[in-house]
Amino acid sequence: QVQLVESGGGLVQPGGSLRLSCTISSDSVSITPDGWYRQTPGNQRELVALIASDGEIHFADSVKGRFTLWRDIAKNTVYLTINNMKFEDTATYYCNALFSGTMYWGQGTPVTVSS
């Protein structure tokens, strides 16, 4: 049983910052999330940040320079910090993890950028 729980979403003004968390709980093994996605109503889920197998982190061009990611392996948690927030960052943010051939997703945490 693998569960992912995102948290930290909320209402932020343009230019503000937010830190999202994604924690994995697993019955048997220690795993950390593989990436963050975001989705707006009527649109496909968009990759925001991906943690490669070698540990290198890749960001979507649309968020480079504003998003940072940090892994706390001991806590099976990944943190996504969004800086200088823009209206187009409004979305529900999801994390995922691939384990034993199955992709697991969290329930998402909503982020709204509004003045």
C-alpha positions as CSV (number, residue, x, y, z in Angstrom):
1,Q,0.0,0.0,0.0
2,V,1.5,3.3,-1.1
3,Q,-0.2,6.6,-0.4
4,L,0.9,10.1,-1.3
5,V,-0.4,13.2,0.5
6,E,0.1,16.7,-0.8
7,S,-0.3,19.8,1.4
8,G,0.5,23.5,1.5
9,G,-1.8,24.8,-1.2
10,G,-3.8,28.0,-0.7
11,L,-4.5,31.5,-1.8
12,V,-1.5,33.7,-2.6
13,Q,-1.1,37.1,-4.1
14,P,1.0,37.6,-7.3
15,G,4.7,37.8,-6.5
16,G,4.2,35.7,-3.3
17,S,5.7,32.4,-2.5
18,L,4.3,29.0,-1.4
19,R,5.8,25.7,-0.3
20,L,4.0,22.5,-1.2
21,S,4.8,19.2,0.5
22,C,4.3,15.7,-0.7
23,T,4.8,12.8,1.7
24,I,4.7,9.1,0.8
25,S,3.6,6.5,3.2
26,S,4.3,2.9,2.4
27,D,3.9,-0.4,4.3
28,S,7.1,-2.0,3.2
29,V,9.7,0.3,1.6
30,S,11.0,3.8,1.8
31,I,10.3,5.7,-1.4
32,T,10.2,9.3,-2.3
33,P,8.0,11.1,-4.9
34,D,9.2,11.3,-8.5
35,G,7.7,14.5,-9.6
36,W,5.1,17.3,-9.4
37,Y,2.4,18.0,-11.9
38,R,-0.3,20.6,-12.0
39,Q,-3.7,20.7,-13.7
40,T,-6.4,23.3,-14.4
41,P,-10.0,22.4,-15.2
42,G,-10.5,21.1,-18.7
43,N,-6.7,20.7,-19.3
44,Q,-4.3,17.8,-19.2
45,R,-2.0,17.4,-16.2
46,E,1.2,19.3,-16.9
47,L,4.6,18.2,-15.7
48,V,6.2,20.8,-13.4
49,A,9.3,19.1,-11.9
50,L,10.7,15.7,-12.4
51,I,13.3,13.9,-10.3
52,A,15.4,11.6,-12.5
53,S,16.7,8.3,-11.5
54,D,20.2,9.8,-11.0
55,G,18.7,12.4,-8.6
56,E,18.9,15.3,-11.1
57,I,15.9,17.6,-11.1
58,H,14.3,18.8,-14.3
59,F,11.9,21.7,-14.4
60,A,9.4,22.7,-17.0
61,D,10.5,25.7,-19.0
62,S,7.5,27.7,-17.8
63,V,8.6,27.5,-14.2
64,K,12.4,27.5,-14.4
65,G,14.0,30.1,-12.1
66,R,10.9,30.3,-9.9
67,F,10.3,26.8,-8.7
68,T,12.7,24.9,-6.5
69,L,12.5,21.3,-5.2
70,W,14.1,19.7,-2.2
71,R,13.9,16.1,-1.1
72,D,14.0,14.9,2.5
73,I,14.6,11.2,1.9
74,A,14.5,10.4,5.6
75,K,11.0,11.7,5.8
76,N,9.9,10.4,2.3
77,T,8.9,13.9,1.5
78,V,9.5,16.3,-1.4
79,Y,9.0,20.0,-1.1
80,L,8.1,22.2,-4.0
81,T,8.7,25.9,-3.5
82,I,7.0,28.4,-5.8
83,N,8.4,31.9,-5.9
84,N,7.3,35.1,-7.6
85,M,3.9,33.5,-8.2
86,K,1.9,34.3,-11.3
87,F,-1.7,34.1,-12.1
88,E,-0.9,31.2,-14.4
89,D,0.4,29.2,-11.5
90,T,-3.2,28.7,-10.4
91,A,-3.9,25.0,-10.5
92,T,-4.2,21.8,-8.5
93,Y,-0.8,20.4,-7.8
94,Y,-0.2,16.7,-7.7
95,C,2.8,14.6,-6.9
96,N,3.4,11.1,-8.1
97,A,5.7,8.1,-7.5
98,L,6.4,5.0,-9.6
99,F,6.8,1.8,-7.6
100,S,6.8,-1.7,-8.8
101,G,5.4,-0.7,-12.1
102,T,2.5,1.2,-10.7
103,M,2.1,5.0,-10.8
104,Y,0.7,6.4,-7.6
105,W,-0.8,9.9,-7.3
106,G,-1.9,12.0,-4.4
107,Q,-5.2,13.7,-4.1
108,G,-3.8,17.1,-5.1
109,T,-3.5,20.4,-3.3
110,P,-5.1,23.5,-4.9
111,V,-3.2,26.7,-5.4
112,T,-4.9,30.0,-6.3
113,V,-3.0,33.1,-7.3
114,S,-5.2,36.2,-7.0
115,S,-5.0,39.8,-6.0
